[in-house]
């Protein structure tokens, strides 16, 4: 029953504004939020591994997220935010695979 819920609610949408810009996937917003969290905290915190449901039954559509990983750059302590906190190494791993999307550009993150 849970799988059915997810398959019914996770949808890919295309958003268009009045110009030629578009966001192809709701997940682009999640990637941009991770990038934003890093820049907004001056490189101290990165919220990533954002997973869950994009609920289009809500108005406006809403992300229902669970189990994020938070990486904290600390010189003195490891795993400040739990066992998934990989500190600077986790941040580097995120940015090794992160590709800025149109959302990053619109938010002036890149």
C-alpha positions, 0 to 999 in steps of 0.5 A: 500500500505504501508503494502505491502511495508513492507511485501515485504521488511522485510525479515529474512536472515541468514549470515554465515562466514567461521566458525560455527558462524551465525547471524540468524536475521538482528534485531540482529544487531539492538540489538547489536547497542543499546548495543554498544551505551550504552558501547561506551558512558560510560553508559550515552546514550542508543539508542533503540526501533530501528524499520523500514525496512530492505531493501534487494533491496539495495547493501549492504542491508540497515536498514531504521530506524525511531523513535528511543528512546534515554535514557540519564542518567542525574542526573539533567534533565528528558527527555533530548531527548524527552518524550520517554527518560526514563533515567536510568530506560529506560536503565534498562528496555532495559537490562532486556530483552536484550539477547546478540547475536553472534553480541554482542560477535563478537563486544566484547560487552559481 
